[in-house]
Amino acid sequence: MHTLTKRDLAVLDGAQPEYEVFLVETSESETGDDRDGWWLMNVKIPSESKVYVVQTALGRTKLWKRLDIAVDFVKETCPRVSTVHVLLRKEST
């Protein structure tokens, strides 16, 4: 898994004009713990075939309980990104 910290995002935002941000609704199986319904942030750089997961300074996947707080983080940390994709988890029936 490829990862970025908040500091890495600031460098990326200044150096790489084109990248995509995805806010992904998590499920228990994705994070390995009871974080169902939380949000994580993925960053995709079009010139690479990699997707980066944003993590905290302590090395854990950065998660938000509310989507609006995650969006505020993106606005603050990635001011040059023009589009944020929101991916909802589909419930199995």
Rosetta blueprint (number, residue, H / E / L):
1 M L
2 H E
3 T E
4 L E
5 T L
6 K H
7 R H
8 D H
9 L H
10 A H
11 V H
12 L H
13 D H
14 G H
15 A H
16 Q L
17 P L
18 E L
19 Y L
20 E E
21 V E
22 F E
23 L E
24 V E
25 E E
26 T L
27 S L
28 E H
29 S H
30 E H
31 T H
32 G L
33 D L
34 D L
35 R L
36 D L
37 G L
38 W L
39 W E
40 L E
41 M E
42 N E
43 V E
44 K E
45 I L
46 P L
47 S L
48 E L
49 S L
50 K L
51 V E
52 Y E
53 V E
54 V E
55 Q E
56 T L
57 A L
58 L L
59 G L
60 R L
61 T E
62 K L
63 L E
64 W E
65 K L
66 R L
67 L H
68 D H
69 I H
70 A H
71 V H
72 D H
73 F H
74 V H
75 K H
76 E H
77 T H
78 C L
79 P L
80 R L
81 V L
82 S L
83 T L
84 V E
85 H E
86 V E
87 L E
88 L L
89 R L
90 K L
91 E L
92 S L
93 T L
